[in-house]
Amino acid sequence: MADILEPGTIDQLVDDAARSGHQVGVRLVRDWTELGLLNYPQRRSAGKGRGSHQALYSANQRQLFLTLLHHRPNNKIKSLARIPVGIWMYWGDQFVPTDQARRAMITWLGDPRVSKKQARHSAQEILRRLDNPGASIAARRELLNAVTDMAYTLRLDYERLERAIRDVFEPGDSKVRKAVGHPAAPMMTDSMIDLVKARLEAVSRLRDGKVTDEELHQARHAHLVTFAEYALQQPSFTAHAPATVPDMYEPVTAETALANSCGHLLTTLGMAALHPDRAALIAAVPAPRITFAAG
């Protein structure tokens, strides 16, 4: 359908969906708004003592609604939540405001304290792309169990975490600190320990409501700076990826960036909390404008 240029009521969103072949009701729109997949509509007064007109969703939110519906058949709610976070990360507040991005981030994360199943899901997200196929099944299971327990209880047992990571990536009590990949961006056990600690820290602070809007903006800025640097060097990094982990360095595409947006934000938030001096240096670098090649 043609681009949507005007705000619309909740009924108009339902009509937009119908014209695009999606049969949904207002309940879905309200549910997705609460979860952060959509932003809250703008309320409109009808005048003093005269109540109010129907609230309006912005034109960008109407477009976002159709995008979410397009991806809905193959994605659960948690997966759909990555879309508004990614749009906020790369295209800014004029498309997705910060408060909506925060709610979407919480939806993606879920509450690991609710159940061990939910905590395990959170642990799998925290450990995304951190694996060694050559490690024993027992070692890999213990790493997942360790992070699951920490996500569930929010008690961070760093000694257990470090031991579990080393058992996966440096089996045999090796005293040699291995580095895999490109020399400028190696995968090392110590850096992976730091990465998982950062993600766990961010999970804890997000769930406790301690992350401010300013911190979210700073994390976005830091990600854009580091992502731009990574994009320039990614082809060279990939050429040095080990045969056992050919996808060690993720491709630079809009699809991949959106899919990994929540994980990247989680990492950047946690790193800023653990390493404020390093975060301050990145904050001094102007944020680039990220564009993705069509394809």
C-alpha positions as CSV (number, residue, x, y, z in Angstrom):
1,M,0.0,0.0,0.0
2,A,1.0,3.7,-0.4
3,D,3.1,5.3,2.3
4,I,1.1,6.5,5.3
5,L,1.7,10.2,5.9
6,E,-0.9,11.1,8.5
7,P,-1.6,10.0,12.1
8,G,-4.5,7.7,12.7
9,T,-6.8,6.3,15.4
10,I,-6.7,2.8,16.6
11,D,-9.6,2.0,14.3
12,Q,-7.6,3.3,11.3
13,L,-4.7,1.0,12.3
14,V,-7.1,-1.9,12.2
15,D,-8.3,-0.7,8.8
16,D,-4.6,-0.4,7.6
17,A,-4.1,-4.0,8.6
18,A,-7.2,-5.2,6.8
19,R,-6.1,-3.5,3.6
20,S,-2.8,-5.3,3.9
21,G,-4.4,-8.7,4.4
22,H,-4.2,-8.9,8.2
23,Q,-7.3,-9.5,10.2
24,V,-6.7,-8.1,13.7
25,G,-8.7,-6.2,16.3
26,V,-8.1,-3.2,18.6
27,R,-7.2,-5.6,21.4
28,L,-4.0,-6.6,19.5
29,V,-3.1,-2.9,19.0
30,R,-3.5,-2.1,22.7
31,D,-1.5,-5.2,23.8
32,W,1.3,-4.4,21.4
33,T,1.3,-0.8,22.7
34,E,1.7,-1.9,26.3
35,L,4.6,-4.2,25.3
36,G,6.4,-1.4,23.4
37,L,6.0,-2.8,20.0
38,L,4.0,0.4,19.4
39,N,4.2,3.7,21.1
40,Y,1.3,5.1,23.1
41,P,-1.0,7.3,20.9
42,Q,-1.2,11.0,21.4
43,R,-4.3,12.0,23.4
44,R,-6.5,14.9,22.1
45,S,-8.8,17.0,24.1
46,A,-12.2,18.0,22.7
47,G,-12.2,21.1,24.8
48,K,-12.9,22.0,28.4
49,G,-15.6,19.8,29.8
50,R,-16.1,18.0,26.5
51,G,-14.0,14.9,27.0
52,S,-11.5,13.9,24.3
53,H,-11.2,12.8,20.8
54,Q,-9.8,9.4,19.9
55,A,-6.0,9.3,20.5
56,L,-3.8,9.3,17.4
57,Y,-0.9,7.0,16.5
58,S,1.8,8.8,14.4
59,A,2.2,8.0,10.7
60,N,5.6,6.3,11.6
61,Q,3.8,4.1,14.1
62,R,1.2,3.2,11.6
63,Q,3.9,2.1,9.2
64,L,5.6,0.2,12.1
65,F,2.4,-1.6,12.8
66,L,2.3,-2.9,9.2
67,T,5.9,-3.9,9.4
68,L,5.3,-5.9,12.6
69,L,2.3,-7.6,11.1
70,H,4.4,-8.5,8.0
71,H,6.9,-10.3,10.3
72,R,4.4,-11.7,12.7
73,P,3.7,-15.1,11.1
74,N,7.3,-16.3,11.7
75,N,8.1,-14.5,14.9
76,K,7.0,-14.5,18.5
77,I,6.4,-11.3,20.5
78,K,9.9,-11.4,22.0
79,S,11.3,-11.6,18.5
80,L,9.1,-8.8,17.1
81,A,10.3,-6.5,20.0
82,R,13.7,-6.3,18.3
83,I,12.1,-4.3,15.4
84,P,11.2,-1.1,17.3
85,V,14.5,-1.3,19.3
86,G,16.5,-1.6,16.1
87,I,14.6,1.3,14.5
88,W,15.3,3.4,17.6
89,M,19.0,2.4,17.5
90,Y,19.7,3.2,13.8
91,W,17.0,5.7,12.8
92,G,16.2,7.6,16.0
93,D,13.5,8.9,18.2
94,Q,11.5,10.5,15.5
95,F,10.5,6.9,14.5
96,V,10.5,5.2,17.8
97,P,10.8,7.2,21.0
98,T,13.1,6.2,23.9
99,D,10.3,5.2,26.2
100,Q,8.9,2.8,23.6
101,A,12.3,1.3,23.0
102,R,12.7,0.7,26.7
103,R,9.4,-1.2,26.9
104,A,10.2,-3.2,23.8
105,M,13.6,-4.0,25.3
106,I,12.0,-5.3,28.5
107,T,9.5,-7.4,26.4
108,W,12.5,-8.9,24.4
109,L,14.3,-9.7,27.7
110,G,11.3,-11.0,29.6
111,D,11.6,-11.4,33.3
112,P,14.1,-14.1,34.1
113,R,12.9,-14.1,37.7
114,V,9.5,-15.5,36.7
115,S,10.6,-19.0,35.9
116,K,13.7,-21.1,35.1
117,K,12.3,-21.5,31.6
118,Q,12.3,-17.7,31.1
119,A,15.7,-17.4,32.8
120,R,17.1,-20.0,30.4
121,H,15.8,-18.0,27.5
122,S,17.5,-14.9,28.9
123,A,20.7,-16.9,29.3
124,Q,20.6,-18.1,25.7
125,E,20.3,-14.4,24.6
126,I,23.2,-13.4,26.9
127,L,25.4,-16.2,25.4
128,R,24.4,-15.6,21.8
129,R,27.3,-16.2,19.5
130,L,29.5,-17.3,22.4
131,D,30.1,-21.0,21.9
132,N,32.9,-23.4,21.1
133,P,31.6,-26.5,19.2
134,G,34.8,-28.3,20.2
135,A,34.0,-28.1,23.9
136,S,32.4,-31.0,25.8
137,I,28.6,-31.2,26.1
138,A,29.0,-31.1,29.9
139,A,31.1,-27.9,29.8
140,R,28.7,-26.1,27.4
141,R,25.7,-27.2,29.6
142,E,27.3,-25.9,32.7
143,L,28.0,-22.5,31.1
144,L,24.3,-22.2,30.1
145,N,23.2,-23.4,33.6
146,A,25.5,-20.9,35.3
147,V,24.1,-18.0,33.4
148,T,20.6,-19.3,33.8
149,D,21.0,-19.4,37.6
150,M,22.4,-15.9,37.7
151,A,19.7,-14.5,35.5
152,Y,17.0,-16.2,37.6
153,T,18.4,-15.2,41.0
154,L,20.2,-12.0,39.9
155,R,23.0,-13.1,42.2
156,L,26.1,-12.8,40.1
157,D,28.6,-15.6,40.9
158,Y,31.5,-14.4,38.8
159,E,33.8,-17.1,40.1
160,R,31.5,-19.8,38.7
161,L,31.0,-17.8,35.5
162,E,34.7,-17.5,34.9
163,R,35.3,-21.2,35.5
164,A,32.4,-22.2,33.2
165,I,33.6,-19.9,30.4
166,R,37.2,-21.2,30.7
167,D,36.0,-24.8,30.7
168,V,34.3,-24.1,27.3
169,F,37.0,-22.0,25.6
170,E,40.2,-23.1,27.4
171,P,39.6,-26.8,28.4
172,G,42.2,-28.8,30.2
173,D,43.2,-26.1,32.7
174,S,45.5,-24.4,30.1
175,K,47.5,-21.6,31.4
176,V,47.8,-20.2,27.9
177,R,45.3,-17.4,27.1
178,K,44.1,-18.2,23.6
179,A,43.0,-15.6,21.1
180,V,40.9,-16.6,18.1
181,G,40.1,-14.5,15.0
182,H,41.5,-11.2,13.7
183,P,44.3,-9.7,15.9
184,A,42.4,-6.4,16.0
185,A,39.2,-8.1,17.3
186,P,40.1,-11.4,18.8
187,M,37.8,-13.7,20.7
188,M,39.6,-14.2,24.0
189,T,38.3,-15.9,27.2
190,D,38.9,-12.8,29.3
191,S,37.0,-10.6,26.9
192,M,34.1,-13.1,26.8
193,I,34.0,-13.2,30.6
194,D,33.8,-9.4,30.5
195,L,31.1,-9.5,27.9
196,V,28.9,-11.9,29.8
197,K,29.4,-9.9,33.0
198,A,28.3,-6.8,31.2
199,R,25.2,-8.4,29.8
200,L,24.2,-9.8,33.2
201,E,24.8,-6.3,34.7
202,A,22.5,-4.8,32.1
203,V,19.8,-7.4,32.7
204,S,19.8,-6.7,36.4
205,R,19.7,-2.9,36.0
206,L,17.0,-3.0,33.3
207,R,14.8,-5.3,35.4
208,D,15.3,-3.0,38.5
209,G,14.3,0.1,36.5
210,K,17.7,1.7,37.1
211,V,18.6,2.5,33.5
212,T,17.9,6.2,32.7
213,D,16.9,7.7,29.4
214,E,20.3,9.4,29.3
215,E,22.0,6.0,29.7
216,L,20.0,4.6,26.9
217,H,20.9,7.6,24.6
218,Q,24.6,7.2,25.6
219,A,24.5,3.5,24.9
220,R,22.9,4.1,21.5
221,H,25.6,6.7,20.7
222,A,28.4,4.3,21.8
223,H,26.9,1.5,19.7
224,L,26.7,3.7,16.6
225,V,30.4,4.7,17.0
226,T,31.7,1.2,17.5
227,F,29.4,-0.3,14.9
228,A,30.6,2.1,12.3
229,E,34.2,1.2,13.1
230,Y,33.3,-2.5,13.0
231,A,31.6,-2.1,9.6
232,L,34.7,-0.7,8.0
233,Q,36.8,-3.6,9.2
234,Q,34.3,-6.5,9.1
235,P,35.5,-7.9,5.7
236,S,39.1,-8.1,7.0
237,F,37.8,-9.6,10.3
238,T,35.8,-12.3,8.5
239,A,38.8,-13.3,6.4
240,H,40.6,-14.2,9.6
241,A,37.7,-16.1,11.2
242,P,38.7,-19.7,12.1
243,A,37.3,-22.5,10.0
244,T,35.5,-23.9,13.1
245,V,33.6,-20.6,13.6
246,P,33.1,-19.1,10.2
247,D,30.3,-16.8,11.3
248,M,32.4,-15.4,14.2
249,Y,32.0,-11.9,12.8
250,E,28.4,-11.0,12.0
251,P,27.7,-9.5,8.5
252,V,26.9,-5.8,8.3
253,T,23.3,-5.7,6.9
254,A,20.1,-4.1,8.0
255,E,18.5,-7.5,8.6
256,T,21.4,-8.6,10.9
257,A,21.6,-5.2,12.7
258,L,17.8,-5.3,13.5
259,A,18.0,-9.0,14.6
260,N,20.8,-8.3,17.0
261,S,19.8,-4.8,18.1
262,C,18.6,-5.8,21.6
263,G,21.7,-7.9,22.2
264,H,23.9,-5.0,21.1
265,L,22.1,-2.6,23.4
266,L,22.3,-5.0,26.3
267,T,26.0,-5.3,25.8
268,T,26.6,-1.5,25.4
269,L,24.6,-0.7,28.5
270,G,26.5,-3.3,30.6
271,M,29.9,-2.2,29.3
272,A,29.1,1.4,30.2
273,A,28.2,0.4,33.7
274,L,31.3,-1.7,34.2
275,H,33.7,0.5,32.4
276,P,32.6,4.2,32.7
277,D,36.0,5.6,31.8
278,R,36.0,3.7,28.5
279,A,32.4,4.7,27.9
280,A,33.3,8.4,28.4
281,L,36.0,8.2,25.7
282,I,33.5,6.8,23.2
283,A,31.0,9.4,24.2
284,A,33.4,12.1,23.0
285,V,33.4,10.7,19.5
286,P,30.7,12.2,17.2
287,A,28.0,9.6,16.3
288,P,28.0,8.7,12.7
289,R,24.9,8.3,10.5
290,I,24.5,4.6,9.7
291,T,23.1,3.6,6.3
292,F,22.7,0.1,5.0
293,A,23.2,-0.9,1.4
294,A,20.0,-2.0,-0.4
295,G,19.8,-5.7,-1.0
